[in-house]
Structures are given as C-alpha cells and as structure tokens.
Amino acid sequence: MACDWEVVFQDAVREADPMLAEAKIRKAEVAIFNRIYHFSARPGCAEEQALFDALVTIRLLRSLRQLSGLVLQVLSCAEVGTKLRQAAP
C-alpha cells in the first residue's frame, strides 16, 4: 500500500492541467517535507531514498512546467509579431 505522500506525489506527477498542476505540486512537496520531518525509520532505508527521489522529481516537474509556460509566452509573442507584420502596409 502506498504512503500518503506517495499518493499526493503521483497525483501531482500525473496532472496534465496546468491550472491544477502547481497546487498539486505544492501539496506533494509539503507532504514529502512533512514525511521527511517526521521520518523515524533507520537512515538509508528504501523510503528515505524514495522521499529524496520524489523531491528531486517534484522540483524538476516544477521547472519543466515553468519552462513550458515561458515557451508558450514566447510563441504567443512571435505570433503577435507575425500578425503585426502581415497587417503593416
């Protein structure tokens, strides 16, 4: 059975809607940090490594979503520029 943090993490990873993604990413990050804070198992166990791997994944996911947002902004600006050039006499 998956731990609570794993369920929240998987939900964030699978979210395709950019409007919902950031909130789910934040929720997963908090769940991971809370589990790390309350971690009581022996250091070096599998869950400890999974927690840190999940944290790296969440950070990469956030970076990718931010980057894709910037790409969309650039494409939008390029499209506006093209339309302005086409409309110019």
C-alpha positions as a printed NumPy array, in Angstrom:
array([[  0.   ,   0.   ,   0.   ],
       [  1.292,   3.467,  -0.889],
       [  2.058,   6.028,   1.789],
       [  0.055,   9.264,   1.885],
       [  2.946,  11.266,   0.447],
       [  3.247,   8.807,  -2.451],
       [ -0.42 ,   9.198,  -3.396],
       [ -0.164,  13.004,  -3.383],
       [  3.126,  12.823,  -5.298],
       [  1.663,  10.551,  -8.003],
       [ -1.353,  12.853,  -8.312],
       [  0.976,  15.81 ,  -8.943],
       [  3.084,  13.907, -11.472],
       [  0.026,  12.771, -13.422],
       [ -1.75 ,  16.158, -13.506],
       [ -1.983,  17.407, -17.084],
       [ -3.995,  20.573, -16.44 ],
       [ -1.556,  23.469, -15.936],
       [ -4.166,  25.319, -13.88 ],
       [ -4.248,  22.49 , -11.312],
       [ -0.642,  21.338, -11.576],
       [  1.089,  23.977,  -9.446],
       [ -1.273,  23.481,  -6.496],
       [ -0.776,  19.717,  -6.676],
       [  2.987,  20.138,  -6.941],
       [  2.968,  22.35 ,  -3.825],
       [  0.785,  19.846,  -1.974],
       [  3.139,  16.993,  -2.887],
       [  6.18 ,  18.994,  -1.845],
       [  4.618,  19.739,   1.55 ],
       [  3.652,  16.07 ,   2.02 ],
       [  7.203,  14.978,   1.187],
       [  8.793,  17.528,   3.533],
       [  6.358,  16.566,   6.312],
       [  7.281,  12.897,   5.919],
       [ 10.993,  13.729,   5.931],
       [ 10.488,  15.818,   9.082],
       [  8.596,  13.03 ,  10.855],
       [ 10.759,  10.261,   9.465],
       [ 11.508,   7.67 ,  12.134],
       [ 12.93 ,   4.72 ,  10.219],
       [ 16.621,   3.958,  10.096],
       [ 18.679,   6.19 ,   7.805],
       [ 19.391,   4.723,   4.406],
       [ 16.17 ,   2.718,   4.135],
       [ 14.254,   2.497,   0.859],
       [ 11.573,   5.001,   1.864],
       [ 14.174,   7.622,   2.737],
       [ 15.711,   7.308,  -0.734],
       [ 12.244,   7.351,  -2.323],
       [ 11.425,  10.581,  -0.464],
       [ 14.515,  12.348,  -1.737],
       [ 13.998,  10.988,  -5.255],
       [ 10.406,  12.244,  -5.185],
       [ 11.579,  15.665,  -4.042],
       [ 14.01 ,  15.873,  -6.96 ],
       [ 11.212,  14.821,  -9.328],
       [  8.851,  17.466,  -7.934],
       [ 11.476,  20.165,  -8.423],
       [ 12.125,  19.022, -11.99 ],
       [  8.401,  18.907, -12.683],
       [  8.   ,  22.471, -11.415],
       [ 10.929,  23.643, -13.558],
       [  9.547,  21.934, -16.658],
       [  6.11 ,  23.456, -16.145],
       [  7.64 ,  26.913, -15.708],
       [  9.763,  26.423, -18.808],
       [  6.791,  25.276, -20.873],
       [  4.901,  28.377, -19.722],
       [  7.762,  30.578, -20.918],
       [  7.86 ,  28.766, -24.258],
       [  4.141,  29.386, -24.709],
       [  4.648,  33.084, -23.934],
       [  7.45 ,  33.35 , -26.491],
       [  5.368,  31.574, -29.116],
       [  2.441,  33.866, -28.382],
       [  4.641,  36.948, -28.753],
       [  6.056,  35.6  , -32.02 ],
       [  2.539,  35.009, -33.306],
       [  1.512,  38.578, -32.439],
       [  4.643,  39.902, -34.175],
       [  3.843,  37.909, -37.299],
       [  0.284,  39.233, -37.371],
       [  1.516,  42.804, -36.939],
       [  3.991,  42.424, -39.795],
       [  1.294,  40.962, -42.031],
       [ -1.056,  43.821, -41.195],
       [  1.555,  46.542, -41.875],
       [  1.26 ,  48.322, -45.255]])
